[in-house]
Amino acid sequence: MKIEIKDLKDLAIRAILKTGNIKEADIGKILDVLLFADMTGRSTQGVIKLTGSEPLQTIVATDEIEITKETPVSVQINAHGNPAPLAAHFATEKVIEKCKTSGIGIAGLNGIYSSNGAQAYYADKIARAGFVALVASRSPGAIAPYGGKEPLFGTNPIAFGFPTLKNPLIFDMASSAITWYGLIKAKADGKPIPNDVAIDKNGELTTDPTAVMEGGAILPFDRSYKGAGIAMVVELLGGPLAGATFCNVDVQGKDWGAFILALDTGLFNDAEKFKESASELIKIVKNSKPRSSDVIVSIPGDRSLKFYKEALSTGEVEISDAILSELRDQVK
């Protein structure tokens, strides 16, 4: 159903405050990420993360977010079990700061507990600062390797961001055929998942989200070795490179990882010239010949930008009835 964004934000704040686990000063940073997801049509990465069996607001951190290693261009961050959106927000600000002074900024996050949310949020923030962005995050096992049935890789999203003369070009994708929260949403709504996105514990295709979550696995986004390969690459970036765990080794549910990169286009060319060229590239692609008269040539981010502009214009966003009902129950 449609709900006013301000009402959804108020409801989310009340749900978070009720647990007392997250500082009031940090709630806004977390909600920026979640509401961005809902406003851009990424409903599996939005306020749904405040619901389910392990709501984000029930997370109890073991310590403050800590910088454990730092160089002029890089920073390693131990989140100490803090919610991932908060830690990733902190890391994004750090890589932008590094990039402004050194031309490059890199962050590796470990000790994260929960998903970062929409990777596009961080890529967009970096790109709007004028830099190229790469954001890659790993999570507990969900995707089976090509030909296997054991969930070893996380849903492992990766996002890229490029500054232009107007809105940044953002490409954000999960390595998986369906996100984990897509399973949670389907289960909450009492609906089946598509018949070719996941398998049960026996390795058989299933449309039952519960069968996937209880011993099954999600397939790579393209159901091929290429998608499984991308999932594995993200596992390496957000796992060993960031100092986090990987393939469920000693995971215990609380050592997700992420890799965030910001790159100044001025290192290779004039920064404004890059924006002009990127904008021209987008124009060329959009004006290219479509396959048929009823098809519009689109670019990554077109759909999300349309959703976001509509949400800003109407002041409303679409949220699942089941998710809203659970949030309202939490604050009673």
C-alpha positions in Angstrom: 0.0 0.0 0.0 1.0 3.6 -0.3 2.1 5.5 2.8 3.5 9.0 3.2 7.2 9.0 3.6 7.1 11.1 6.7 4.7 8.7 8.3 6.9 5.7 7.4 9.9 7.5 8.8 8.1 8.2 12.0 7.0 4.6 12.3 10.5 3.4 11.6 12.0 5.7 14.2 9.5 4.5 16.9 10.3 0.9 16.1 14.0 1.5 16.4 13.7 3.6 19.6 11.6 1.0 21.3 14.6 -1.4 21.5 17.0 1.2 22.8 19.9 -0.5 21.0 20.8 2.3 18.6 21.8 5.8 19.6 19.3 8.5 18.6 22.1 10.4 16.8 22.7 7.3 14.5 19.0 6.6 13.6 18.9 9.2 10.9 21.9 7.8 9.1 20.4 4.3 9.1 17.0 5.5 7.9 18.7 7.5 5.1 19.8 4.2 3.7 16.6 2.3 4.2 14.3 5.1 2.9 16.5 5.6 -0.1 16.0 1.9 -1.0 12.2 2.1 -0.7 12.1 5.4 -2.6 14.1 4.0 -5.5 12.0 0.8 -5.7 14.4 -1.5 -3.9 11.8 -2.7 -1.5 13.9 -5.7 -0.4 16.5 -3.4 1.0 14.3 -0.8 2.7 12.4 -0.8 6.0 11.7 -4.5 5.6 15.1 -4.8 7.4 13.4 -3.6 10.5 11.2 -6.7 10.4 11.6 -10.5 10.3 13.3 -12.9 12.6 16.3 -10.6 13.2 15.2 -6.9 12.8 18.1 -4.5 12.4 17.1 -2.5 15.5 17.5 -5.6 17.8 21.2 -5.7 17.0 23.4 -5.2 20.1 26.9 -4.0 19.2 29.9 -5.1 21.2 31.7 -1.8 20.9 31.9 1.4 19.0 32.8 1.4 15.3 36.6 1.4 15.2 39.3 2.2 12.7 41.9 -0.6 13.1 44.3 0.4 10.3 44.8 3.5 8.3 47.0 4.9 5.5 46.8 8.1 3.5 44.5 6.3 1.0 42.9 3.5 2.9 41.0 2.6 6.1 40.1 -0.7 7.7 37.1 -0.6 9.9 35.9 -3.1 12.6 32.1 -2.5 13.0 32.1 -4.5 16.3 28.7 -5.8 15.4 27.0 -2.5 14.7 24.3 -2.4 12.1 25.8 -2.5 8.6 24.1 0.6 7.3 25.6 2.7 10.0 29.1 1.2 9.5 28.9 1.5 5.7 27.7 5.1 6.1 30.8 5.8 8.2 33.1 4.1 5.8 31.6 6.0 2.8 32.3 9.3 4.5 35.9 8.2 5.1 36.6 7.1 1.5 35.2 10.4 0.2 37.5 12.3 2.7 40.5 10.2 1.6 39.7 10.7 -2.1 39.5 14.4 -1.8 43.1 14.6 -0.4 44.8 11.6 -2.1 42.8 11.0 -5.3 41.7 7.6 -4.0 39.9 6.3 -1.0 39.5 2.6 0.0 37.7 1.1 3.0 37.5 -2.5 4.1 34.8 -3.3 6.7 34.6 -6.3 8.9 32.7 -7.2 12.1 29.5 -6.1 10.4 26.2 -7.7 11.5 23.4 -7.3 9.0 23.2 -6.2 5.4 24.4 -2.8 4.2 21.1 -2.3 2.4 21.1 -0.8 -1.1 24.7 -0.6 -2.3 23.4 2.1 -4.7 23.0 4.5 -1.7 26.8 4.5 -1.0 27.7 4.5 -4.7 25.4 7.5 -5.3 26.9 9.4 -2.4 30.4 8.9 -3.7 29.5 9.8 -7.2 27.7 12.9 -6.1 31.0 13.9 -4.4 32.5 13.8 -7.9 34.2 10.4 -7.8 33.8 6.9 -9.3 32.5 4.4 -6.9 32.8 0.7 -6.4 30.9 -1.0 -3.5 31.0 -4.8 -2.9 29.5 -6.6 0.1 29.5 -10.2 1.3 27.1 -11.9 3.7 26.5 -15.3 5.2 26.2 -18.1 2.7 23.1 -18.0 0.4 24.3 -18.7 -3.2 25.5 -22.1 -4.2 28.6 -22.3 -6.4 28.0 -23.3 -10.0 27.1 -27.0 -10.1 26.8 -27.2 -6.3 23.9 -27.1 -3.8 25.7 -25.8 -0.6 25.1 -22.1 0.1 28.7 -20.8 0.3 28.6 -17.2 -1.1 26.4 -14.4 0.2 23.9 -12.7 -2.1 26.9 -10.5 -2.6 25.8 -7.3 -4.3 28.1 -5.0 -6.2 27.5 -1.4 -7.3 29.3 1.2 -9.4 28.7 4.9 -9.5 29.9 7.5 -12.1 29.6 11.3 -11.8 27.9 13.1 -14.8 26.8 16.6 -15.5 23.4 15.6 -14.0 22.4 12.6 -11.9 25.1 10.0 -11.3 25.0 6.8 -13.4 24.5 4.0 -10.8 24.6 0.3 -11.5 23.6 -1.9 -8.6 23.1 -5.6 -8.7 23.0 -8.6 -6.5 25.0 -11.7 -7.5 22.0 -13.8 -6.7 18.8 -14.5 -8.7 16.8 -13.2 -5.7 17.9 -11.3 -2.6 17.7 -12.9 0.9 15.1 -10.2 1.9 13.3 -11.2 -1.3 12.8 -14.6 0.4 11.7 -12.9 3.6 9.2 -10.7 1.8 7.8 -13.6 -0.1 7.4 -15.6 3.1 5.8 -12.6 4.9 3.4 -12.1 2.0 2.6 -15.8 1.8 3.6 -15.9 -1.9 5.8 -18.3 -3.9 9.1 -17.2 -5.4 9.8 -17.6 -9.1 10.5 -21.2 -10.1 14.0 -20.8 -11.3 15.8 -18.7 -8.7 16.6 -21.2 -5.9 16.9 -24.8 -4.8 15.9 -26.8 -1.7 18.4 -28.8 0.4 18.2 -31.7 -2.1 19.3 -29.4 -4.9 15.9 -29.3 -6.5 14.3 -26.2 -7.9 11.6 -24.8 -5.5 9.1 -22.0 -5.3 8.9 -22.2 -1.5 10.9 -19.5 0.2 11.0 -21.4 3.5 12.6 -24.5 1.8 15.3 -22.2 0.5 15.9 -20.6 3.9 16.0 -23.9 5.7 19.0 -25.7 4.1 18.5 -24.7 0.4 20.4 -22.2 -1.7 19.9 -19.3 -4.1 21.1 -19.6 -7.6 23.5 -17.0 -9.2 21.7 -14.2 -11.0 22.2 -15.6 -14.5 22.1 -19.3 -13.3 25.6 -19.8 -14.9 29.2 -20.0 -14.0 29.6 -16.3 -14.8 27.2 -15.2 -12.1 28.7 -17.7 -9.6 32.1 -16.2 -10.5 31.0 -12.7 -9.8 29.6 -13.9 -6.4 33.0 -15.4 -5.7 34.9 -12.2 -6.6 32.6 -10.2 -4.3 33.2 -12.8 -1.6 37.0 -12.2 -1.9 36.6 -8.4 -1.9 34.2 -8.2 1.0 35.8 -11.2 2.8 39.5 -11.8 2.9 40.5 -8.5 1.5 38.4 -6.6 4.0 39.6 -8.8 6.9 36.2 -10.4 7.2 35.2 -14.1 7.1 34.2 -15.9 3.9 32.2 -19.0 2.8 30.7 -19.3 6.3 34.1 -20.0 7.9 33.7 -19.0 11.5 30.9 -16.7 10.5 28.6 -17.1 13.5 26.3 -14.7 11.8 28.2 -11.6 12.8 31.2 -11.1 10.5 29.8 -9.8 7.3 32.2 -7.7 5.2 32.4 -4.9 2.6 34.8 -3.2 0.3 34.3 0.5 -0.7 36.3 2.4 -3.3 36.3 6.0 -4.4 38.4 7.1 -7.3 39.0 10.7 -8.5 38.6 10.9 -12.2 41.1 13.8 -12.2 43.9 11.2 -11.8 43.6 10.3 -15.5 41.9 13.2 -17.1 40.2 16.5 -16.3 37.4 15.7 -13.9 34.8 18.0 -15.6 35.8 16.5 -19.0 35.0 13.0 -17.6 31.5 14.2 -16.5 31.0 15.7 -20.0 32.1 12.4 -21.6 30.0 10.3 -19.3 27.0 12.4 -20.0 27.6 12.2 -23.8 28.0 8.4 -23.5 24.6 8.2 -21.7 23.0 10.3 -24.4 24.5 8.1 -27.2 23.1 5.0 -25.5 19.7 6.4 -24.9 19.4 7.7 -28.5 20.6 4.4 -30.0 18.2 2.4 -32.2 15.8 0.1 -30.2 15.2 -3.5 -31.2 11.6 -2.7 -32.0 9.2 0.3 -31.9 7.6 -0.7 -28.6 10.9 -0.8 -26.7 12.8 2.1 -25.1 16.5 1.8 -24.8 17.4 2.3 -21.1 20.5 2.6 -18.9 21.2 1.3 -15.4 19.4 3.4 -12.8 16.6 4.7 -15.1 13.9 2.8 -13.2 15.2 3.7 -9.8 15.5 7.4 -10.6 12.0 7.3 -11.9 10.8 5.8 -8.6 12.8 8.3 -6.6 11.5 11.3 -8.4 7.9 10.1 -8.1 8.4 9.5 -4.4 9.7 13.0 -3.9 6.9 14.5 -6.0 4.0 12.6 -4.2 5.6 12.3 -0.8 4.5 8.7 -0.8 6.1 5.3 -1.2 4.8 1.8 -1.8 5.3 -0.7 1.1 4.1 -4.2 1.6 1.0 -4.5 3.7 2.6 -7.3 5.7 5.7 -5.2 6.4 3.7 -2.2 7.5 1.5 -4.4 9.7 4.6 -5.9 11.5 6.1 -2.4 12.0 2.9 -1.2 13.5 2.7 -4.2 15.8 6.2 -3.4 17.0 5.3 0.0 18.3 2.1 -0.8 20.0 
